[in-house]
C-alpha cells in the first residue's frame, strides 16, 4: 500500500467521490488481495475536482503542506497513486501512526 522512494512515498488509494463527507477510512483489500487506503470525498469526479479534494484530504490527514501531495497515477480511475514529497521514512511512519489511530 505504501511504497518508499527517494524523497517521497507513494500511497495506493481507492477513491469514492460524491460521498457525504471527506474522510479516510483506513486500509481495505481489493479483489486481487492487494491493500489500499480507502478514501471518500464529497467532490464530483469532474475536471479533476475529486483528485484535488483527495490531495487536500491526504495532506490534512498526514499534516503536511498541500503542495507536497499529488495524484501521480490513475487520474481517471478509482484506484490512484498519491505521492507525498518529503522524508520517506518519516512519512511512512506517520501513515502507520494515523492508521493505528494516533
Secondary structure, DSSP 4 states (H G I P E B T S, - for coil): -EEEETTEEEEEEEEE-S-SS-EEEEEEE-TTS-EEEEEE-SS-SSTTHHHHHHHHHHHHHHT--GGGEEEEE-TTSSEEEEEEES-HHHHHHHHHHHHTT-
